[in-house]
Amino acid sequence: MTKHILIADDSAFLREQLRLRIERHPGWEVCEAVDGVEAVRKSQKVAPDAVVLDLRMPEMDGLAAGRRLKATDAQIADGAVQHRHKFAT
């Protein structure tokens, strides 16, 4: 059974790194979004099993996107939406 994971991050590099790690697992497929608006839109088409959201993104941040996803999709369980913050170095 295929598991769909949605990654939303405005950094193409970080999306790629996460995608490469996730897709090492057989049967796991990644869908990518560049911001919260696109994440919400793609989640309606893909119905992801898990979502990884960057906290700081243009258009809609990860917290707002996570709230919208939980409000519009009863299938997304608590804990299935994860937020992360990238730190400046």
N, C-alpha and C positions, 0 to 999 in steps of 0.2 A: 504494500500500500504506500503510495507516494505521500510524503509530508511536504507541505508548501510553507516556506518561511519568507516573510516579507521584511526586507531591510530598507529603512528610510534614513538616508544621510545625505547631506549636501556635498560631502567629500567623495569623489569618485574613487580615490585611492582606498579609503576605508571600506566603502561598499565592496570593492573588489576583494580586499583582504578577507572580509567576513564571508563573502560568497565562496571563495576558494576553500576556506576552512569548513564551511557547512556542507558544501557539495562533495566533500570527501566521504560522507556517509551515503551508502547506497540507498536510493529511494527518497532522498531529500532534494528538493528543488527550490531555488531562490528566485524571488521576484524583487526587483529593485525600484525604489522611488527616490527622487531628489529632494522632496520636501513633504511636509505633512499633508498638504492638499492632494498631492499625487498618491500618497500612501492610502488615504481614505478612499480615493477613487479606485485604485487598483485592488484594494481589499474587497470591494464590492464585486469585482470580477473574479478574483482568484480564490476568495474565501480561505485565507491563510490559517494554518494551524498554530503559528506563532508569529509574532511581530517584534522586530528590534527597531527602536526609534532613537534617533539622536535628539537630545534635548533642544539644541539650538540649530534651527533651520529657518530659511526664509519662508515667506508666505504663511506657514502655520508651523509652530514649534512642536516638538515631540509630545509634550504634555497635553496640548490641545488636541493633537491628532489621536493620542491614546484615549482621551475622554470621548472623542467623537466615535472612535471605533467601538468602544465598549457600549456607548449609547445606541448605536445603530446595528450592532451585531451581537445578538444574545449568545451566539456560538462561541465567541471569544471569552474564555474563562479568565478569572483573575489570575495573574501571573503569566498569562500567555503573551501579554504585551510588556515588553521590557524597554526601559528608557536608559540611555547611556549619555554620558557627557564627555566630550573630548577636552583634554586640558591643553592649554597653550604651553609650549616648551621654550 
